[in-house]
Amino acid sequence: MTTNRNILPTFTLLEALKRMEVLDKKLLIIEDKGKFIGLLSIGDIQRAIIHNKPLDTRVSDVLRKSIRIARPEDTFDSIKQMMVEFRMELCPVVNDQNEIVKIYFWEEIFGERKPKPIEQFNLPVVIMAGGLGSRLRPLTNVLPKPLIPIGEKSMLEEIFERFAHHGCNDFFISINYKADLIKYYISNLKLPYRISFFEETKPMGTAGSLSLLSGKINRTFFVTNCDILVDQDYSEILEYHNVQKNEITIVAALKHFPIAYGTLETGTNGNLTDLTEKPELTFKINSGMYILESHLIDEIPCDKVFNITDLIWDLKKNGRKIGVFPVSQNSWTDIGDWKEYMSILEKNSNQTTISK
């Protein structure tokens, strides 16, 4: 049974990732010559990248041996229960000849776009909202960047809702530029969260203001810029952070850059060693979301400009544990410039039209 979610086992990780991005889905079916081979999730790709497997690795090399599928004799209720328990975007029904006879899709059964997070957790979330938003001028001459509208909500409200979906309700907001306007707007919303503002009296860098939270946060916490959105199960990032015992986990977006020309590699005396026609390079881009351990707050100086990259380098130089969790290119949205902002407005408009 062929759908646009079916790929061959010869697909590379990059090809599978791109298919997921086009479909805005996180689970694909591996099928070959009408026979079911397995399921490939975004988590499988993320684990492969974390273990430094190249993106040209075939998906057949990273498939899990243990997966969950349904059989023709299974009842609809038992299939529904399995999909809820294991958060399955889809569930193929496979017969004894290894043929797919039916596929159940989450959105068709439950009327929701995606399953809920694996685990609920209530950790503090720090939102860095003190910047000038200079890339979005002249809009930010009037509105501070955290209050820029995304659909019918402000950017801050969108971030609140995404973390609240995972169980978080403690938010600390770093403010500076148009601070009074941000406080006035948020306080008048009467939101069901605990929201605390802490204000820079002068620019302190992308991490300097965290020093103002000394004694206020005493457990693992998230940090996010106010102009980025990450479409990922945050509990999976947290699990990775805890299992690896990281002091900082950086969420990285995989960004693809196609090269429009053939590239050459040479060796001694200019001898050609390799030629690649129109390659595509993929980099891990710092997304602007992190998980930090609370003791790091007391390692941030309070008397100078200090960026999050300064903290990362300090830890790196001392051999301390820093992890990188990858998310797909389309799972990261940076609304910090006009092109990206207009793109997300168009996307939201299209989704609203479809829902009507």
Secondary structure as a PSIPRED ss2 file (coil, helix, strand):
# PSIPRED VFORMAT (PSIPRED V4.0)

   1 M C   1.000  0.000  0.000
   2 T C   1.000  0.000  0.000
   3 T C   1.000  0.000  0.000
   4 N C   1.000  0.000  0.000
   5 R C   1.000  0.000  0.000
   6 N E   0.000  0.000  1.000
   7 I E   0.000  0.000  1.000
   8 L C   1.000  0.000  0.000
   9 P C   1.000  0.000  0.000
  10 T C   1.000  0.000  0.000
  11 F C   1.000  0.000  0.000
  12 T E   0.000  0.000  1.000
  13 L H   0.000  1.000  0.000
  14 L H   0.000  1.000  0.000
  15 E H   0.000  1.000  0.000
  16 A H   0.000  1.000  0.000
  17 L H   0.000  1.000  0.000
  18 K H   0.000  1.000  0.000
  19 R H   0.000  1.000  0.000
  20 M H   0.000  1.000  0.000
  21 E H   0.000  1.000  0.000
  22 V H   0.000  1.000  0.000
  23 L H   0.000  1.000  0.000
  24 D C   1.000  0.000  0.000
  25 K C   1.000  0.000  0.000
  26 K C   1.000  0.000  0.000
  27 L E   0.000  0.000  1.000
  28 L E   0.000  0.000  1.000
  29 I E   0.000  0.000  1.000
  30 I E   0.000  0.000  1.000
  31 E E   0.000  0.000  1.000
  32 D E   0.000  0.000  1.000
  33 K C   1.000  0.000  0.000
  34 G C   1.000  0.000  0.000
  35 K E   0.000  0.000  1.000
  36 F E   0.000  0.000  1.000
  37 I E   0.000  0.000  1.000
  38 G E   0.000  0.000  1.000
  39 L E   0.000  0.000  1.000
  40 L E   0.000  0.000  1.000
  41 S E   0.000  0.000  1.000
  42 I H   0.000  1.000  0.000
  43 G H   0.000  1.000  0.000
  44 D H   0.000  1.000  0.000
  45 I H   0.000  1.000  0.000
  46 Q H   0.000  1.000  0.000
  47 R H   0.000  1.000  0.000
  48 A H   0.000  1.000  0.000
  49 I H   0.000  1.000  0.000
  50 I H   0.000  1.000  0.000
  51 H C   1.000  0.000  0.000
  52 N C   1.000  0.000  0.000
  53 K C   1.000  0.000  0.000
  54 P C   1.000  0.000  0.000
  55 L C   1.000  0.000  0.000
  56 D C   1.000  0.000  0.000
  57 T C   1.000  0.000  0.000
  58 R E   0.000  0.000  1.000
  59 V H   0.000  1.000  0.000
  60 S H   0.000  1.000  0.000
  61 D H   0.000  1.000  0.000
  62 V C   1.000  0.000  0.000
  63 L C   1.000  0.000  0.000
  64 R C   1.000  0.000  0.000
  65 K C   1.000  0.000  0.000
  66 S C   1.000  0.000  0.000
  67 I C   1.000  0.000  0.000
  68 R C   1.000  0.000  0.000
  69 I C   1.000  0.000  0.000
  70 A E   0.000  0.000  1.000
  71 R C   1.000  0.000  0.000
  72 P C   1.000  0.000  0.000
  73 E C   1.000  0.000  0.000
  74 D C   1.000  0.000  0.000
  75 T C   1.000  0.000  0.000
  76 F H   0.000  1.000  0.000
  77 D H   0.000  1.000  0.000
  78 S H   0.000  1.000  0.000
  79 I H   0.000  1.000  0.000
  80 K H   0.000  1.000  0.000
  81 Q H   0.000  1.000  0.000
  82 M H   0.000  1.000  0.000
  83 M H   0.000  1.000  0.000
  84 V H   0.000  1.000  0.000
  85 E H   0.000  1.000  0.000
  86 F C   1.000  0.000  0.000
  87 R C   1.000  0.000  0.000
  88 M C   1.000  0.000  0.000
  89 E C   1.000  0.000  0.000
  90 L E   0.000  0.000  1.000
  91 C E   0.000  0.000  1.000
  92 P E   0.000  0.000  1.000
  93 V E   0.000  0.000  1.000
  94 V E   0.000  0.000  1.000
  95 N C   1.000  0.000  0.000
  96 D C   1.000  0.000  0.000
  97 Q C   1.000  0.000  0.000
  98 N C   1.000  0.000  0.000
  99 E C   1.000  0.000  0.000
 100 I E   0.000  0.000  1.000
 101 V E   0.000  0.000  1.000
 102 K E   0.000  0.000  1.000
 103 I E   0.000  0.000  1.000
 104 Y E   0.000  0.000  1.000
 105 F E   0.000  0.000  1.000
 106 W H   0.000  1.000  0.000
 107 E H   0.000  1.000  0.000
 108 E H   0.000  1.000  0.000
 109 I H   0.000  1.000  0.000
 110 F H   0.000  1.000  0.000
 111 G C   1.000  0.000  0.000
 112 E C   1.000  0.000  0.000
 113 R C   1.000  0.000  0.000
 114 K C   1.000  0.000  0.000
 115 P C   1.000  0.000  0.000
 116 K C   1.000  0.000  0.000
 117 P C   1.000  0.000  0.000
 118 I C   1.000  0.000  0.000
 119 E C   1.000  0.000  0.000
 120 Q C   1.000  0.000  0.000
 121 F C   1.000  0.000  0.000
 122 N C   1.000  0.000  0.000
 123 L C   1.000  0.000  0.000
 124 P C   1.000  0.000  0.000
 125 V E   0.000  0.000  1.000
 126 V E   0.000  0.000  1.000
 127 I E   0.000  0.000  1.000
 128 M E   0.000  0.000  1.000
 129 A C   1.000  0.000  0.000
 130 G C   1.000  0.000  0.000
 131 G C   1.000  0.000  0.000
 132 L C   1.000  0.000  0.000
 133 G C   1.000  0.000  0.000
 134 S H   0.000  1.000  0.000
 135 R H   0.000  1.000  0.000
 136 L H   0.000  1.000  0.000
 137 R C   1.000  0.000  0.000
 138 P C   1.000  0.000  0.000
 139 L H   0.000  1.000  0.000
 140 T H   0.000  1.000  0.000
 141 N H   0.000  1.000  0.000
 142 V H   0.000  1.000  0.000
 143 L C   1.000  0.000  0.000
 144 P C   1.000  0.000  0.000
 145 K H   0.000  1.000  0.000
 146 P H   0.000  1.000  0.000
 147 L H   0.000  1.000  0.000
 148 I C   1.000  0.000  0.000
 149 P E   0.000  0.000  1.000
 150 I E   0.000  0.000  1.000
 151 G C   1.000  0.000  0.000
 152 E C   1.000  0.000  0.000
 153 K E   0.000  0.000  1.000
 154 S E   0.000  0.000  1.000
 155 M H   0.000  1.000  0.000
 156 L H   0.000  1.000  0.000
 157 E H   0.000  1.000  0.000
 158 E H   0.000  1.000  0.000
 159 I H   0.000  1.000  0.000
 160 F H   0.000  1.000  0.000
 161 E H   0.000  1.000  0.000
 162 R H   0.000  1.000  0.000
 163 F H   0.000  1.000  0.000
 164 A H   0.000  1.000  0.000
 165 H C   1.000  0.000  0.000
 166 H C   1.000  0.000  0.000
 167 G C   1.000  0.000  0.000
 168 C C   1.000  0.000  0.000
 169 N C   1.000  0.000  0.000
 170 D E   0.000  0.000  1.000
 171 F E   0.000  0.000  1.000
 172 F E   0.000  0.000  1.000
 173 I E   0.000  0.000  1.000
 174 S E   0.000  0.000  1.000
 175 I E   0.000  0.000  1.000
 176 N C   1.000  0.000  0.000
 177 Y C   1.000  0.000  0.000
 178 K C   1.000  0.000  0.000
 179 A H   0.000  1.000  0.000
 180 D H   0.000  1.000  0.000
 181 L H   0.000  1.000  0.000
 182 I H   0.000  1.000  0.000
 183 K H   0.000  1.000  0.000
 184 Y H   0.000  1.000  0.000
 185 Y H   0.000  1.000  0.000
 186 I H   0.000  1.000  0.000
 187 S H   0.000  1.000  0.000
 188 N C   1.000  0.000  0.000
 189 L C   1.000  0.000  0.000
 190 K C   1.000  0.000  0.000
 191 L C   1.000  0.000  0.000
 192 P C   1.000  0.000  0.000
 193 Y C   1.000  0.000  0.000
 194 R E   0.000  0.000  1.000
 195 I E   0.000  0.000  1.000
 196 S E   0.000  0.000  1.000
 197 F E   0.000  0.000  1.000
 198 F E   0.000  0.000  1.000
 199 E E   0.000  0.000  1.000
 200 E C   1.000  0.000  0.000
 201 T C   1.000  0.000  0.000
 202 K C   1.000  0.000  0.000
 203 P C   1.000  0.000  0.000
 204 M C   1.000  0.000  0.000
 205 G H   0.000  1.000  0.000
 206 T H   0.000  1.000  0.000
 207 A H   0.000  1.000  0.000
 208 G H   0.000  1.000  0.000
 209 S H   0.000  1.000  0.000
 210 L H   0.000  1.000  0.000
 211 S H   0.000  1.000  0.000
 212 L H   0.000  1.000  0.000
 213 L H   0.000  1.000  0.000
 214 S C   1.000  0.000  0.000
 215 G C   1.000  0.000  0.000
 216 K C   1.000  0.000  0.000
 217 I C   1.000  0.000  0.000
 218 N C   1.000  0.000  0.000
 219 R C   1.000  0.000  0.000
 220 T C   1.000  0.000  0.000
 221 F E   0.000  0.000  1.000
 222 F E   0.000  0.000  1.000
 223 V E   0.000  0.000  1.000
 224 T E   0.000  0.000  1.000
 225 N E   0.000  0.000  1.000
 226 C C   1.000  0.000  0.000
 227 D C   1.000  0.000  0.000
 228 I E   0.000  0.000  1.000
 229 L E   0.000  0.000  1.000
 230 V E   0.000  0.000  1.000
 231 D C   1.000  0.000  0.000
 232 Q C   1.000  0.000  0.000
 233 D C   1.000  0.000  0.000
 234 Y H   0.000  1.000  0.000
 235 S H   0.000  1.000  0.000
 236 E H   0.000  1.000  0.000
 237 I H   0.000  1.000  0.000
 238 L H   0.000  1.000  0.000
 239 E H   0.000  1.000  0.000
 240 Y H   0.000  1.000  0.000
 241 H H   0.000  1.000  0.000
 242 N H   0.000  1.000  0.000
 243 V H   0.000  1.000  0.000
 244 Q H   0.000  1.000  0.000
 245 K C   1.000  0.000  0.000
 246 N C   1.000  0.000  0.000
 247 E C   1.000  0.000  0.000
 248 I E   0.000  0.000  1.000
 249 T E   0.000  0.000  1.000
 250 I E   0.000  0.000  1.000
 251 V E   0.000  0.000  1.000
 252 A E   0.000  0.000  1.000
 253 A E   0.000  0.000  1.000
 254 L E   0.000  0.000  1.000
 255 K E   0.000  0.000  1.000
 256 H E   0.000  0.000  1.000
 257 F E   0.000  0.000  1.000
 258 P E   0.000  0.000  1.000
 259 I C   1.000  0.000  0.000
 260 A C   1.000  0.000  0.000
 261 Y C   1.000  0.000  0.000
 262 G C   1.000  0.000  0.000
 263 T E   0.000  0.000  1.000
 264 L E   0.000  0.000  1.000
 265 E E   0.000  0.000  1.000
 266 T E   0.000  0.000  1.000
 267 G C   1.000  0.000  0.000
 268 T H   0.000  1.000  0.000
 269 N H   0.000  1.000  0.000
 270 G H   0.000  1.000  0.000
 271 N C   1.000  0.000  0.000
 272 L E   0.000  0.000  1.000
 273 T E   0.000  0.000  1.000
 274 D E   0.000  0.000  1.000
 275 L E   0.000  0.000  1.000
 276 T E   0.000  0.000  1.000
 277 E C   1.000  0.000  0.000
 278 K C   1.000  0.000  0.000
 279 P C   1.000  0.000  0.000
 280 E E   0.000  0.000  1.000
 281 L E   0.000  0.000  1.000
 282 T E   0.000  0.000  1.000
 283 F E   0.000  0.000  1.000
 284 K E   0.000  0.000  1.000
 285 I E   0.000  0.000  1.000
 286 N E   0.000  0.000  1.000
 287 S E   0.000  0.000  1.000
 288 G E   0.000  0.000  1.000
 289 M E   0.000  0.000  1.000
 290 Y E   0.000  0.000  1.000
 291 I E   0.000  0.000  1.000
 292 L E   0.000  0.000  1.000
 293 E C   1.000  0.000  0.000
 294 S H   0.000  1.000  0.000
 295 H H   0.000  1.000  0.000
 296 L H   0.000  1.000  0.000
 297 I H   0.000  1.000  0.000
 298 D H   0.000  1.000  0.000
 299 E H   0.000  1.000  0.000
 300 I C   1.000  0.000  0.000
 301 P C   1.000  0.000  0.000
 302 C C   1.000  0.000  0.000
 303 D C   1.000  0.000  0.000
 304 K C   1.000  0.000  0.000
 305 V C   1.000  0.000  0.000
 306 F C   1.000  0.000  0.000
 307 N C   1.000  0.000  0.000
 308 I H   0.000  1.000  0.000
 309 T H   0.000  1.000  0.000
 310 D H   0.000  1.000  0.000
 311 L H   0.000  1.000  0.000
 312 I H   0.000  1.000  0.000
 313 W H   0.000  1.000  0.000
 314 D H   0.000  1.000  0.000
 315 L H   0.000  1.000  0.000
 316 K H   0.000  1.000  0.000
 317 K H   0.000  1.000  0.000
 318 N C   1.000  0.000  0.000
 319 G C   1.000  0.000  0.000
 320 R C   1.000  0.000  0.000
 321 K C   1.000  0.000  0.000
 322 I E   0.000  0.000  1.000
 323 G E   0.000  0.000  1.000
 324 V E   0.000  0.000  1.000
 325 F E   0.000  0.000  1.000
 326 P E   0.000  0.000  1.000
 327 V E   0.000  0.000  1.000
 328 S C   1.000  0.000  0.000
 329 Q H   0.000  1.000  0.000
 330 N H   0.000  1.000  0.000
 331 S H   0.000  1.000  0.000
 332 W E   0.000  0.000  1.000
 333 T E   0.000  0.000  1.000
 334 D E   0.000  0.000  1.000
 335 I C   1.000  0.000  0.000
 336 G C   1.000  0.000  0.000
 337 D C   1.000  0.000  0.000
 338 W H   0.000  1.000  0.000
 339 K H   0.000  1.000  0.000
 340 E H   0.000  1.000  0.000
 341 Y H   0.000  1.000  0.000
 342 M H   0.000  1.000  0.000
 343 S H   0.000  1.000  0.000
 344 I H   0.000  1.000  0.000
 345 L H   0.000  1.000  0.000
 346 E H   0.000  1.000  0.000
 347 K H   0.000  1.000  0.000
 348 N H   0.000  1.000  0.000
 349 S H   0.000  1.000  0.000
 350 N H   0.000  1.000  0.000
 351 Q H   0.000  1.000  0.000
 352 T H   0.000  1.000  0.000
 353 T H   0.000  1.000  0.000
 354 I H   0.000  1.000  0.000
 355 S H   0.000  1.000  0.000
 356 K C   1.000  0.000  0.000
